[in-house]
Amino acid sequence: MRILYTLTTCPTCMQLKLDLKKKDVEYEERQVDKNQAWLDEALAYADTVPIMIEDETVTVGFNGSMG
């Protein structure tokens, strides 16, 4: 399962979520501005969003296309 750390006001996060939806990619979204524990988790990886965790792979940011 993929975990996606996002911010509700982040346009890049919104683009990534749309891209994942188009590709039928399942993920668990964790909005860091709504939950302090999720923010703390995300900050262990990076200080910017989006952050995607899949298995042992951490991807920070989004360049406009997945896969």
PDB file with SEQRES, HELIX, SHEET and CRYST1 records, atoms N, CA, C and O in Angstrom:
SEQRES   1 A   67  MET ARG ILE LEU TYR THR LEU THR THR CYS PRO THR CYS          
SEQRES   2 A   67  MET GLN LEU LYS LEU ASP LEU LYS LYS LYS ASP VAL GLU          
SEQRES   3 A   67  TYR GLU GLU ARG GLN VAL ASP LYS ASN GLN ALA TRP LEU          
SEQRES   4 A   67  ASP GLU ALA LEU ALA TYR ALA ASP THR VAL PRO ILE MET          
SEQRES   5 A   67  ILE GLU ASP GLU THR VAL THR VAL GLY PHE ASN GLY SER          
SEQRES   6 A   67  MET GLY                                                      
HELIX    1 AA1 PRO A   11  LYS A   22  1                                  12    
HELIX    2 AA2 GLN A   36  LEU A   43  1                                   8    
SHEET    1 AA1 4 TYR A  27  GLN A  31  0                                        
SHEET    2 AA1 4 ARG A   2  THR A   6  1                                        
SHEET    3 AA1 4 ILE A  51  GLU A  54 -1                                        
SHEET    4 AA1 4 THR A  57  VAL A  60 -1                                        
CRYST1    1.000    1.000    1.000  90.00  90.00  90.00 P 1           1          
ATOM      1  N   MET A   1       0.841  -1.192   0.000  1.00  0.00           N  
ATOM      2  CA  MET A   1       0.000   0.000   0.000  1.00  0.00           C  
ATOM      3  C   MET A   1       0.878   1.244   0.000  1.00  0.00           C  
ATOM      4  O   MET A   1       1.862   1.325   0.734  1.00  0.00           O  
ATOM      5  N   ARG A   2       0.517   2.182  -0.811  1.00  0.00           N  
ATOM      6  CA  ARG A   2       1.222   3.463  -0.859  1.00  0.00           C  
ATOM      7  C   ARG A   2       0.646   4.407   0.180  1.00  0.00           C  
ATOM      8  O   ARG A   2      -0.559   4.406   0.432  1.00  0.00           O  
ATOM      9  N   ILE A   3       1.504   5.205   0.774  1.00  0.00           N  
ATOM     10  CA  ILE A   3       1.077   6.272   1.677  1.00  0.00           C  
ATOM     11  C   ILE A   3       1.461   7.584   1.016  1.00  0.00           C  
ATOM     12  O   ILE A   3       2.596   7.756   0.571  1.00  0.00           O  
ATOM     13  N   LEU A   4       0.512   8.509   0.954  1.00  0.00           N  
ATOM     14  CA  LEU A   4       0.740   9.805   0.334  1.00  0.00           C  
ATOM     15  C   LEU A   4       0.501  10.897   1.362  1.00  0.00           C  
ATOM     16  O   LEU A   4      -0.617  11.079   1.844  1.00  0.00           O  
ATOM     17  N   TYR A   5       1.564  11.623   1.692  1.00  0.00           N  
ATOM     18  CA  TYR A   5       1.453  12.762   2.600  1.00  0.00           C  
ATOM     19  C   TYR A   5       1.184  14.006   1.760  1.00  0.00           C  
ATOM     20  O   TYR A   5       1.923  14.301   0.820  1.00  0.00           O  
ATOM     21  N   THR A   6       0.120  14.736   2.106  1.00  0.00           N  
ATOM     22  CA  THR A   6      -0.280  15.910   1.339  1.00  0.00           C  
ATOM     23  C   THR A   6      -0.633  17.060   2.270  1.00  0.00           C  
ATOM     24  O   THR A   6      -0.692  16.912   3.491  1.00  0.00           O  
ATOM     25  N   LEU A   7      -0.862  18.199   1.657  1.00  0.00           N  
ATOM     26  CA  LEU A   7      -1.348  19.396   2.335  1.00  0.00           C  
ATOM     27  C   LEU A   7      -2.611  19.806   1.593  1.00  0.00           C  
ATOM     28  O   LEU A   7      -2.615  19.802   0.362  1.00  0.00           O  
ATOM     29  N   THR A   8      -3.670  20.155   2.288  1.00  0.00           N  
ATOM     30  CA  THR A   8      -4.951  20.438   1.627  1.00  0.00           C  
ATOM     31  C   THR A   8      -4.871  21.606   0.653  1.00  0.00           C  
ATOM     32  O   THR A   8      -5.664  21.672  -0.286  1.00  0.00           O  
ATOM     33  N   THR A   9      -3.941  22.521   0.851  1.00  0.00           N  
ATOM     34  CA  THR A   9      -3.827  23.698  -0.015  1.00  0.00           C  
ATOM     35  C   THR A   9      -2.720  23.570  -1.061  1.00  0.00           C  
ATOM     36  O   THR A   9      -2.376  24.557  -1.711  1.00  0.00           O  
ATOM     37  N   CYS A  10      -2.167  22.392  -1.230  1.00  0.00           N  
ATOM     38  CA  CYS A  10      -1.023  22.174  -2.125  1.00  0.00           C  
ATOM     39  C   CYS A  10      -1.484  21.805  -3.539  1.00  0.00           C  
ATOM     40  O   CYS A  10      -2.028  20.719  -3.739  1.00  0.00           O  
ATOM     41  N   PRO A  11      -1.274  22.694  -4.528  1.00  0.00           N  
ATOM     42  CA  PRO A  11      -1.697  22.381  -5.890  1.00  0.00           C  
ATOM     43  C   PRO A  11      -0.941  21.201  -6.493  1.00  0.00           C  
ATOM     44  O   PRO A  11      -1.508  20.448  -7.283  1.00  0.00           O  
ATOM     45  N   THR A  12       0.314  21.032  -6.137  1.00  0.00           N  
ATOM     46  CA  THR A  12       1.085  19.898  -6.643  1.00  0.00           C  
ATOM     47  C   THR A  12       0.522  18.587  -6.107  1.00  0.00           C  
ATOM     48  O   THR A  12       0.468  17.587  -6.823  1.00  0.00           O  
ATOM     49  N   CYS A  13       0.104  18.596  -4.851  1.00  0.00           N  
ATOM     50  CA  CYS A  13      -0.521  17.410  -4.259  1.00  0.00           C  
ATOM     51  C   CYS A  13      -1.809  17.068  -5.004  1.00  0.00           C  
ATOM     52  O   CYS A  13      -2.083  15.900  -5.280  1.00  0.00           O  
ATOM     53  N   MET A  14      -2.591  18.085  -5.326  1.00  0.00           N  
ATOM     54  CA  MET A  14      -3.845  17.869  -6.049  1.00  0.00           C  
ATOM     55  C   MET A  14      -3.580  17.275  -7.424  1.00  0.00           C  
ATOM     56  O   MET A  14      -4.307  16.381  -7.858  1.00  0.00           O  
ATOM     57  N   GLN A  15      -2.547  17.757  -8.120  1.00  0.00           N  
ATOM     58  CA  GLN A  15      -2.190  17.210  -9.432  1.00  0.00           C  
ATOM     59  C   GLN A  15      -1.781  15.751  -9.319  1.00  0.00           C  
ATOM     60  O   GLN A  15      -2.185  14.923 -10.135  1.00  0.00           O  
ATOM     61  N   LEU A  16      -0.986  15.440  -8.318  1.00  0.00           N  
ATOM     62  CA  LEU A  16      -0.543  14.059  -8.121  1.00  0.00           C  
ATOM     63  C   LEU A  16      -1.733  13.151  -7.841  1.00  0.00           C  
ATOM     64  O   LEU A  16      -1.817  12.055  -8.396  1.00  0.00           O  
ATOM     65  N   LYS A  17      -2.646  13.589  -6.994  1.00  0.00           N  
ATOM     66  CA  LYS A  17      -3.819  12.765  -6.678  1.00  0.00           C  
ATOM     67  C   LYS A  17      -4.663  12.521  -7.923  1.00  0.00           C  
ATOM     68  O   LYS A  17      -5.180  11.419  -8.108  1.00  0.00           O  
ATOM     69  N   LEU A  18      -4.810  13.533  -8.783  1.00  0.00           N  
ATOM     70  CA  LEU A  18      -5.548  13.350 -10.039  1.00  0.00           C  
ATOM     71  C   LEU A  18      -4.848  12.336 -10.931  1.00  0.00           C  
ATOM     72  O   LEU A  18      -5.502  11.486 -11.535  1.00  0.00           O  
ATOM     73  N   ASP A  19      -3.534  12.417 -11.017  1.00  0.00           N  
ATOM     74  CA  ASP A  19      -2.762  11.484 -11.829  1.00  0.00           C  
ATOM     75  C   ASP A  19      -2.910  10.057 -11.304  1.00  0.00           C  
ATOM     76  O   ASP A  19      -3.090   9.123 -12.085  1.00  0.00           O  
ATOM     77  N   LEU A  20      -2.835   9.889 -10.000  1.00  0.00           N  
ATOM     78  CA  LEU A  20      -2.997   8.563  -9.406  1.00  0.00           C  
ATOM     79  C   LEU A  20      -4.398   8.017  -9.653  1.00  0.00           C  
ATOM     80  O   LEU A  20      -4.563   6.827  -9.921  1.00  0.00           O  
ATOM     81  N   LYS A  21      -5.406   8.881  -9.563  1.00  0.00           N  
ATOM     82  CA  LYS A  21      -6.788   8.452  -9.799  1.00  0.00           C  
ATOM     83  C   LYS A  21      -6.968   7.993 -11.244  1.00  0.00           C  
ATOM     84  O   LYS A  21      -7.603   6.968 -11.492  1.00  0.00           O  
ATOM     85  N   LYS A  22      -6.417   8.740 -12.197  1.00  0.00           N  
ATOM     86  CA  LYS A  22      -6.520   8.369 -13.615  1.00  0.00           C  
ATOM     87  C   LYS A  22      -5.903   7.007 -13.875  1.00  0.00           C  
ATOM     88  O   LYS A  22      -6.357   6.271 -14.751  1.00  0.00           O  
ATOM     89  N   LYS A  23      -4.868   6.672 -13.115  1.00  0.00           N  
ATOM     90  CA  LYS A  23      -4.154   5.409 -13.306  1.00  0.00           C  
ATOM     91  C   LYS A  23      -4.638   4.312 -12.366  1.00  0.00           C  
ATOM     92  O   LYS A  23      -4.041   3.238 -12.291  1.00  0.00           O  
ATOM     93  N   ASP A  24      -5.735   4.592 -11.645  1.00  0.00           N  
ATOM     94  CA  ASP A  24      -6.314   3.622 -10.705  1.00  0.00           C  
ATOM     95  C   ASP A  24      -5.293   3.110  -9.684  1.00  0.00           C  
ATOM     96  O   ASP A  24      -5.280   1.926  -9.347  1.00  0.00           O  
ATOM     97  N   VAL A  25      -4.456   4.000  -9.207  1.00  0.00           N  
ATOM     98  CA  VAL A  25      -3.458   3.655  -8.198  1.00  0.00           C  
ATOM     99  C   VAL A  25      -4.065   3.891  -6.819  1.00  0.00           C  
ATOM    100  O   VAL A  25      -4.541   4.986  -6.519  1.00  0.00           O  
ATOM    101  N   GLU A  26      -4.044   2.864  -5.993  1.00  0.00           N  
ATOM    102  CA  GLU A  26      -4.588   2.986  -4.642  1.00  0.00           C  
ATOM    103  C   GLU A  26      -3.530   3.537  -3.701  1.00  0.00           C  
ATOM    104  O   GLU A  26      -2.345   3.231  -3.831  1.00  0.00           O  
ATOM    105  N   TYR A  27      -3.969   4.349  -2.757  1.00  0.00           N  
ATOM    106  CA  TYR A  27      -3.062   4.921  -1.774  1.00  0.00           C  
ATOM    107  C   TYR A  27      -3.859   5.362  -0.558  1.00  0.00           C  
ATOM    108  O   TYR A  27      -5.075   5.547  -0.621  1.00  0.00           O  
ATOM    109  N   GLU A  28      -3.153   5.524   0.538  1.00  0.00           N  
ATOM    110  CA  GLU A  28      -3.742   6.093   1.750  1.00  0.00           C  
ATOM    111  C   GLU A  28      -3.243   7.525   1.856  1.00  0.00           C  
ATOM    112  O   GLU A  28      -2.038   7.760   1.946  1.00  0.00           O  
ATOM    113  N   GLU A  29      -4.159   8.479   1.845  1.00  0.00           N  
ATOM    114  CA  GLU A  29      -3.772   9.885   1.945  1.00  0.00           C  
ATOM    115  C   GLU A  29      -3.711  10.313   3.403  1.00  0.00           C  
ATOM    116  O   GLU A  29      -4.602  10.016   4.199  1.00  0.00           O  
ATOM    117  N   ARG A  30      -2.638  11.016   3.729  1.00  0.00           N  
ATOM    118  CA  ARG A  30      -2.473  11.572   5.073  1.00  0.00           C  
ATOM    119  C   ARG A  30      -2.245  13.078   4.934  1.00  0.00           C  
ATOM    120  O   ARG A  30      -1.159  13.521   4.557  1.00  0.00           O  
ATOM    121  N   GLN A  31      -3.272  13.846   5.239  1.00  0.00           N  
ATOM    122  CA  GLN A  31      -3.196  15.298   5.118  1.00  0.00           C  
ATOM    123  C   GLN A  31      -2.509  15.865   6.357  1.00  0.00           C  
ATOM    124  O   GLN A  31      -3.071  15.860   7.452  1.00  0.00           O  
ATOM    125  N   VAL A  32      -1.296  16.349   6.168  1.00  0.00           N  
ATOM    126  CA  VAL A  32      -0.455  16.737   7.292  1.00  0.00           C  
ATOM    127  C   VAL A  32      -0.948  17.976   8.026  1.00  0.00           C  
ATOM    128  O   VAL A  32      -0.573  18.206   9.175  1.00  0.00           O  
ATOM    129  N   ASP A  33      -1.789  18.777   7.371  1.00  0.00           N  
ATOM    130  CA  ASP A  33      -2.317  19.962   8.047  1.00  0.00           C  
ATOM    131  C   ASP A  33      -3.558  19.653   8.879  1.00  0.00           C  
ATOM    132  O   ASP A  33      -4.134  20.544   9.504  1.00  0.00           O  
ATOM    133  N   LYS A  34      -3.963  18.385   8.883  1.00  0.00           N  
ATOM    134  CA  LYS A  34      -5.132  17.985   9.665  1.00  0.00           C  
ATOM    135  C   LYS A  34      -4.793  17.033  10.805  1.00  0.00           C  
ATOM    136  O   LYS A  34      -5.659  16.687  11.609  1.00  0.00           O  
ATOM    137  N   ASN A  35      -3.526  16.607  10.875  1.00  0.00           N  
ATOM    138  CA  ASN A  35      -3.158  15.617  11.875  1.00  0.00           C  
ATOM    139  C   ASN A  35      -1.687  15.799  12.253  1.00  0.00           C  
ATOM    140  O   ASN A  35      -0.807  15.602  11.416  1.00  0.00           O  
ATOM    141  N   GLN A  36      -1.420  16.161  13.471  1.00  0.00           N  
ATOM    142  CA  GLN A  36      -0.047  16.430  13.923  1.00  0.00           C  
ATOM    143  C   GLN A  36       0.842  15.191  13.822  1.00  0.00           C  
ATOM    144  O   GLN A  36       2.016  15.300  13.468  1.00  0.00           O  
ATOM    145  N   ALA A  37       0.297  14.029  14.128  1.00  0.00           N  
ATOM    146  CA  ALA A  37       1.097  12.801  14.051  1.00  0.00           C  
ATOM    147  C   ALA A  37       1.551  12.544  12.618  1.00  0.00           C  
ATOM    148  O   ALA A  37       2.691  12.135  12.394  1.00  0.00           O  
ATOM    149  N   TRP A  38       0.668  12.780  11.643  1.00  0.00           N  
ATOM    150  CA  TRP A  38       1.039  12.603  10.239  1.00  0.00           C  
ATOM    151  C   TRP A  38       2.079  13.630   9.817  1.00  0.00           C  
ATOM    152  O   TRP A  38       2.984  13.317   9.043  1.00  0.00           O  
ATOM    153  N   LEU A  39       1.956  14.854  10.321  1.00  0.00           N  
ATOM    154  CA  LEU A  39       2.967  15.874  10.033  1.00  0.00           C  
ATOM    155  C   LEU A  39       4.324  15.429  10.564  1.00  0.00           C  
ATOM    156  O   LEU A  39       5.334  15.542   9.868  1.00  0.00           O  
ATOM    157  N   ASP A  40       4.349  14.930  11.778  1.00  0.00           N  
ATOM    158  CA  ASP A  40       5.602  14.451  12.364  1.00  0.00           C  
ATOM    159  C   ASP A  40       6.206  13.314  11.533  1.00  0.00           C  
ATOM    160  O   ASP A  40       7.417  13.272  11.316  1.00  0.00           O  
ATOM    161  N   GLU A  41       5.350  12.394  11.072  1.00  0.00           N  
ATOM    162  CA  GLU A  41       5.827  11.293  10.226  1.00  0.00           C  
ATOM    163  C   GLU A  41       6.435  11.841   8.937  1.00  0.00           C  
ATOM    164  O   GLU A  41       7.530  11.440   8.541  1.00  0.00           O  
ATOM    165  N   ALA A  42       5.722  12.757   8.289  1.00  0.00           N  
ATOM    166  CA  ALA A  42       6.177  13.316   7.014  1.00  0.00           C  
ATOM    167  C   ALA A  42       7.505  14.045   7.172  1.00  0.00           C  
ATOM    168  O   ALA A  42       8.383  13.932   6.316  1.00  0.00           O  
ATOM    169  N   LEU A  43       7.655  14.785   8.252  1.00  0.00           N  
ATOM    170  CA  LEU A  43       8.881  15.549   8.474  1.00  0.00           C  
ATOM    171  C   LEU A  43      10.105  14.656   8.657  1.00  0.00           C  
ATOM    172  O   LEU A  43      11.237  15.113   8.496  1.00  0.00           O  
ATOM    173  N   ALA A  44       9.886  13.397   8.990  1.00  0.00           N  
ATOM    174  CA  ALA A  44      10.997  12.451   9.083  1.00  0.00           C  
ATOM    175  C   ALA A  44      11.577  12.143   7.698  1.00  0.00           C  
ATOM    176  O   ALA A  44      12.723  11.708   7.583  1.00  0.00           O  
ATOM    177  N   TYR A  45      10.777  12.371   6.646  1.00  0.00           N  
ATOM    178  CA  TYR A  45      11.208  12.106   5.271  1.00  0.00           C  
ATOM    179  C   TYR A  45      11.658  13.371   4.543  1.00  0.00           C  
ATOM    180  O   TYR A  45      12.680  13.364   3.857  1.00  0.00           O  
ATOM    181  N   ALA A  46      10.899  14.452   4.691  1.00  0.00           N  
ATOM    182  CA  ALA A  46      11.188  15.695   3.962  1.00  0.00           C  
ATOM    183  C   ALA A  46      10.405  16.832   4.595  1.00  0.00           C  
ATOM    184  O   ALA A  46       9.510  16.617   5.413  1.00  0.00           O  
ATOM    185  N   ASP A  47      10.764  18.049   4.198  1.00  0.00           N  
ATOM    186  CA  ASP A  47      10.041  19.211   4.730  1.00  0.00           C  
ATOM    187  C   ASP A  47       9.130  19.840   3.685  1.00  0.00           C  
ATOM    188  O   ASP A  47       8.746  21.003   3.806  1.00  0.00           O  
ATOM    189  N   THR A  48       8.787  19.070   2.664  1.00  0.00           N  
ATOM    190  CA  THR A  48       7.862  19.526   1.634  1.00  0.00           C  
ATOM    191  C   THR A  48       6.972  18.364   1.219  1.00  0.00           C  
ATOM    192  O   THR A  48       7.322  17.203   1.431  1.00  0.00           O  
ATOM    193  N   VAL A  49       5.835  18.669   0.634  1.00  0.00           N  
ATOM    194  CA  VAL A  49       4.904  17.657   0.140  1.00  0.00           C  
ATOM    195  C   VAL A  49       4.682  17.890  -1.349  1.00  0.00           C  
ATOM    196  O   VAL A  49       4.954  18.987  -1.837  1.00  0.00           O  
ATOM    197  N   PRO A  50       4.203  16.906  -2.075  1.00  0.00           N  
ATOM    198  CA  PRO A  50       3.793  15.589  -1.628  1.00  0.00           C  
ATOM    199  C   PRO A  50       4.979  14.662  -1.362  1.00  0.00           C  
ATOM    200  O   PRO A  50       6.064  14.807  -1.926  1.00  0.00           O  
ATOM    201  N   ILE A  51       4.716  13.715  -0.483  1.00  0.00           N  
ATOM    202  CA  ILE A  51       5.669  12.647  -0.187  1.00  0.00           C  
ATOM    203  C   ILE A  51       4.927  11.329  -0.368  1.00  0.00           C  
ATOM    204  O   ILE A  51       3.888  11.105   0.251  1.00  0.00           O  
ATOM    205  N   MET A  52       5.464  10.458  -1.219  1.00  0.00           N  
ATOM    206  CA  MET A  52       4.858   9.143  -1.401  1.00  0.00           C  
ATOM    207  C   MET A  52       5.813   8.080  -0.891  1.00  0.00           C  
ATOM    208  O   MET A  52       6.997   8.067  -1.229  1.00  0.00           O  
ATOM    209  N   ILE A  53       5.275   7.190  -0.072  1.00  0.00           N  
ATOM    210  CA  ILE A  53       6.034   6.066   0.464  1.00  0.00           C  
ATOM    211  C   ILE A  53       5.441   4.794  -0.132  1.00  0.00           C  
ATOM    212  O   ILE A  53       4.246   4.529  -0.003  1.00  0.00           O  
ATOM    213  N   GLU A  54       6.294   4.014  -0.785  1.00  0.00           N  
ATOM    214  CA  GLU A  54       5.861   2.725  -1.328  1.00  0.00           C  
ATOM    215  C   GLU A  54       6.945   1.705  -1.017  1.00  0.00           C  
ATOM    216  O   GLU A  54       8.059   1.784  -1.534  1.00  0.00           O  
ATOM    217  N   ASP A  55       6.601   0.749  -0.166  1.00  0.00           N  
ATOM    218  CA  ASP A  55       7.577  -0.213   0.338  1.00  0.00           C  
ATOM    219  C   ASP A  55       8.723   0.561   0.993  1.00  0.00           C  
ATOM    220  O   ASP A  55       8.498   1.275   1.970  1.00  0.00           O  
ATOM    221  N   GLU A  56       9.916   0.435   0.485  1.00  0.00           N  
ATOM    222  CA  GLU A  56      11.077   1.127   1.049  1.00  0.00           C  
ATOM    223  C   GLU A  56      11.445   2.381   0.254  1.00  0.00           C  
ATOM    224  O   GLU A  56      12.445   3.035   0.552  1.00  0.00           O  
ATOM    225  N   THR A  57      10.636   2.718  -0.760  1.00  0.00           N  
ATOM    226  CA  THR A  57      10.941   3.839  -1.644  1.00  0.00           C  
ATOM    227  C   THR A  57      10.198   5.092  -1.216  1.00  0.00           C  
ATOM    228  O   THR A  57       8.988   5.059  -0.991  1.00  0.00           O  
ATOM    229  N   VAL A  58      10.924   6.195  -1.105  1.00  0.00           N  
ATOM    230  CA  VAL A  58      10.348   7.486  -0.746  1.00  0.00           C  
ATOM    231  C   VAL A  58      10.508   8.419  -1.942  1.00  0.00           C  
ATOM    232  O   VAL A  58      11.617   8.610  -2.441  1.00  0.00           O  
ATOM    233  N   THR A  59       9.392   9.006  -2.404  1.00  0.00           N  
ATOM    234  CA  THR A  59       9.420   9.967  -3.498  1.00  0.00           C  
ATOM    235  C   THR A  59       8.890  11.289  -2.981  1.00  0.00           C  
ATOM    236  O   THR A  59       7.794  11.355  -2.423  1.00  0.00           O  
ATOM    237  N   VAL A  60       9.671  12.343  -3.169  1.00  0.00           N  
ATOM    238  CA  VAL A  60       9.275  13.671  -2.718  1.00  0.00           C  
ATOM    239  C   VAL A  60       9.035  14.537  -3.945  1.00  0.00           C  
ATOM    240  O   VAL A  60       9.869  14.592  -4.850  1.00  0.00           O  
ATOM    241  N   GLY A  61       7.877  15.222  -3.972  1.00  0.00           N  
ATOM    242  CA  GLY A  61       7.546  16.085  -5.096  1.00  0.00           C  
ATOM    243  C   GLY A  61       6.801  15.340  -6.184  1.00  0.00           C  
ATOM    244  O   GLY A  61       6.499  14.153  -6.058  1.00  0.00           O  
ATOM    245  N   PHE A  62       6.508  16.068  -7.265  1.00  0.00           N  
ATOM    246  CA  PHE A  62       5.769  15.508  -8.394  1.00  0.00           C  
ATOM    247  C   PHE A  62       6.127  16.327  -9.614  1.00  0.00           C  
ATOM    248  O   PHE A  62       6.034  17.555  -9.593  1.00  0.00           O  
ATOM    249  N   ASN A  63       6.541  15.649 -10.689  1.00  0.00           N  
ATOM    250  CA  ASN A  63       6.985  16.363 -11.885  1.00  0.00           C  
ATOM    251  C   ASN A  63       5.937  16.417 -12.990  1.00  0.00           C  
ATOM    252  O   ASN A  63       6.241  16.849 -14.102  1.00  0.00           O  
ATOM    253  N   GLY A  64       4.722  15.991 -12.710  1.00  0.00           N  
ATOM    254  CA  GLY A  64       3.657  16.084 -13.699  1.00  0.00           C  
ATOM    255  C   GLY A  64       3.173  14.770 -14.261  1.00  0.00           C  
ATOM    256  O   GLY A  64       2.174  14.751 -14.979  1.00  0.00           O  
ATOM    257  N   SER A  65       3.844  13.664 -13.963  1.00  0.00           N  
ATOM    258  CA  SER A  65       3.414  12.369 -14.480  1.00  0.00           C  
ATOM    259  C   SER A  65       4.026  11.249 -13.652  1.00  0.00           C  
ATOM    260  O   SER A  65       5.207  11.281 -13.306  1.00  0.00           O  
ATOM    261  N   MET A  66       3.201  10.265 -13.346  1.00  0.00           N  
ATOM    262  CA  MET A  66       3.681   9.065 -12.652  1.00  0.00           C  
ATOM    263  C   MET A  66       3.799   7.947 -13.676  1.00  0.00           C  
ATOM    264  O   MET A  66       2.888   7.749 -14.479  1.00  0.00           O  
ATOM    265  N   GLY A  67       4.887   7.228 -13.659  1.00  0.00           N  
ATOM    266  CA  GLY A  67       5.046   6.042 -14.478  1.00  0.00           C  
ATOM    267  C   GLY A  67       5.194   6.237 -15.904  1.00  0.00           C  
ATOM    268  O   GLY A  67       5.333   5.267 -16.649  1.00  0.00           O  
TER     269      GLY A  67                                                      
END                                                                             
